[in-house]
Amino acid sequence: MNVKIEEIKVLNKNTFVNFASPLGRGKAIWLGNMPIKNENYDVEIDIDEKLWWGSTILGANSKQPKIKEGKDSIELTGEVVAIEEDGLLIVSIGGSLIFVETDLEKNPQKPFVTMRTYHLTMHDSNY
C-alpha cells in the first residue's frame, strides 16, 4: 500500500507515524529504519492483535476499501479473500493483503468487513 508519512513521533523507543493513503488517514507504529516526513512509501500493514467476530470485526455495508482513524483505534474496511481453518482471516484492502488472527468464528455475513484495531504496525516493504 502506498502511504505518505505526515508526522513522526518517537515515544518509549517506538516510532509512531501519522500517514495518508488513497484509502484514508491513520496512525501506526513504524517498524524498521526511521521514515522521512512527507515521503511516500510502499508499506506492508499488520494488525498485531487477535480480532473478534461481532466485536472488532463486523460485516461492512460498503464495498469500498477504506482506512479511518478513530479516537483510539483504526478501522480498516476490505474484502474477505479467505478464512483459514485456524481462524486466520485474509483481507484485501486496496490490493494489499492483511493477515489477521481471529477467534475462529468463520461467519462473515458479507463479503466486505470492517476491522477495528488498537495495534496497527507498518514497515517499508522495500526494507
C-alpha positions in Angstrom: 0.0 0.0 0.0 1.3 3.4 -0.8 1.3 5.9 2.0 2.7 9.4 2.7 4.2 9.9 6.2 2.7 13.1 7.5 4.0 13.2 11.1 6.6 11.2 13.1 6.8 10.9 16.9 9.2 8.8 19.0 7.8 7.7 22.3 9.3 5.0 24.6 11.6 3.7 21.8 8.5 3.3 19.5 8.2 5.3 16.3 4.6 6.4 15.7 3.6 7.8 12.3 0.5 9.6 11.0 0.0 8.6 7.4 -2.2 9.4 4.4 -3.1 7.0 1.7 -5.7 6.9 -1.2 -7.9 5.0 1.2 -7.8 7.4 4.1 -5.6 8.5 7.0 -4.4 6.8 10.1 -1.8 6.2 12.8 0.6 3.3 13.2 3.8 2.1 14.8 6.6 2.2 12.3 9.0 -0.8 12.2 12.4 -0.7 10.7 14.6 2.3 9.6 13.3 5.8 10.6 10.9 7.1 7.8 11.2 10.6 6.4 8.4 13.1 6.9 6.4 13.9 3.7 8.0 11.0 1.8 5.9 8.3 0.1 6.5 4.6 1.0 5.2 1.3 -0.2 4.3 -0.4 3.1 3.0 -3.6 4.5 0.4 -3.3 7.2 0.0 -5.7 10.1 -2.7 -5.9 12.8 -0.8 -7.1 15.9 -3.7 -8.4 18.0 -6.4 -11.0 17.8 -9.7 -9.7 16.5 -13.2 -11.0 17.4 -16.1 -11.5 15.1 -19.1 -9.4 16.1 -16.9 -7.1 18.2 -13.7 -5.9 16.4 -14.7 -7.5 13.0 -18.1 -6.6 11.5 -19.7 -7.1 8.2 -19.4 -3.9 6.1 -22.2 -2.4 4.1 -19.7 -0.6 1.9 -17.8 -2.3 -0.8 -15.2 0.4 -0.8 -11.9 -0.3 0.9 -11.0 2.4 3.4 -8.9 3.4 6.4 -10.5 5.6 9.1 -8.8 6.9 12.2 -10.9 6.8 15.4 -10.1 8.4 18.7 -8.0 5.4 20.0 -8.2 3.0 17.1 -8.0 2.5 13.4 -10.8 1.0 11.2 -9.9 -0.9 8.1 -12.5 -1.9 5.6 -11.7 -4.5 2.9 -12.8 -7.6 1.0 -12.6 -11.0 2.6 -10.2 -13.2 0.5 -10.2 -16.3 2.7 -10.7 -17.6 6.2 -8.3 -20.5 7.1 -9.4 -23.3 9.4 -7.2 -21.9 12.2 -9.2 -18.6 12.1 -6.6 -16.7 10.0 -8.6 -14.1 8.1 -7.1 -12.7 4.9 -8.5 -9.4 3.7 -7.6 -7.3 0.7 -7.5 -3.6 1.3 -6.9 -1.6 -1.9 -4.9 -4.5 -3.4 -2.8 -5.1 -0.2 -3.3 -8.3 1.8 -3.6 -8.2 5.5 -3.5 -11.4 7.6 -5.5 -11.2 10.8 -5.7 -13.7 13.7 -9.3 -14.2 14.7 -11.4 -16.1 17.3 -12.0 -19.0 14.8 -15.6 -18.0 14.0 -16.0 -18.4 10.2 -19.0 -16.3 9.8 -18.6 -13.2 7.7 -22.1 -12.1 6.8 -20.9 -10.0 4.0 -18.0 -10.2 1.5 -16.6 -7.0 3.0 -15.6 -6.5 6.6 -14.6 -3.6 8.8 -11.9 -4.4 11.4 -11.1 -2.2 14.4 -7.6 -2.4 15.9 -5.6 -0.7 18.5 -2.3 -2.2 17.3 -1.5 -1.3 13.7 2.1 -1.6 12.6 3.7 -0.9 9.2 7.0 -1.1 7.6 8.6 -0.2 4.3 8.1 -3.2 2.0 11.5 -2.5 0.5 13.2 -2.8 3.9 
